[in-house]
Amino acid sequence: MARVRLKYYAVLREQAGRGEETVETGAADAAGLFEELAARHGFSLGRDRLRVAVNAEFADWSRTLADGDEIVFIPPVAGG
């Protein structure tokens, strides 16, 4: 089990109902963590539409999680 801190932005923030949270997870990697959270919060975006950052660096979805990591799932950004 790892205790990780999550930050949410844009649509993920709206769907999670919060901007950040700390969770205990049994997921081995970022992909597994996202699947847990998608089921919990009903995220409408799939992993294929997101980037993931671990400890302020872009990471691969297979990145192994460690206790104390900070994870950000980055949705597509629209601007004008």
N, C-alpha and C positions, 0 to 999 in steps of 0.2 A: 504494500500500500504506500502511496505517496500523497502528501498533502501539497497541493499546488494552488497558486493564485491565478485567477482568470480575469481578463478584462474584455469587455464587450463593447462594440461600436455599431452604429447605424442600426440596421434591421435586427441584428442579433441582440443588441441592447434592448430594443423594443420587445422582442419575443421572450427574452429572459426576464424582463421586468426589473433589470438592475444593470448597472455599469460594470460591476465587478463582484466577485465572490471567491471564497476559498473553499475547496472541496477535497475530500479524501477520495482517491480513486484507485481501483485495482487495475486500471488500464496500463498496458505496458508501453504504449506509445501515443503520440499525438492523435493518430487516427482513431484509436480505440477510445480515447478521452472524448473526442468530438462526437462519436457515435453515442456514448453515454449521455452527453449533454443534449444532443439533438433529441433523443428520446424523452429526456426530462423536460426540456423547455419547448419542444415542438418546432425546432428551427426549420424554416422553409427552404433554406439554401443547402445544397449538398456540398461535400468536400471539394468537388471539382470546380466549384465557383469561388473558393476561398484560398487564402494563403495562411500559413501559420508561422508565428514567431515564438521562439522560446528564449527567454532571458534577453529580449531586445534584439535578437538576430533571426532573420528568416531561416526556417528549418524545413526539412523534409517531413512528410507525414509519418514516416517510420522512425522519427527521432524518439529515442528512449526517454521516458520521463524520470525525473529524480525529485526527491523530497525538496520542497522549497522553490521549484521552478515557477516562473511567471510565464503564462501562456496567453497569447492574443490570437484570436481567429479574425482575420482581416477580410471583410466583405468587399465586393466591388464598390468603387466610389464613383458617384455621379457628380459632376460639377459643371459650372458654366461661368 
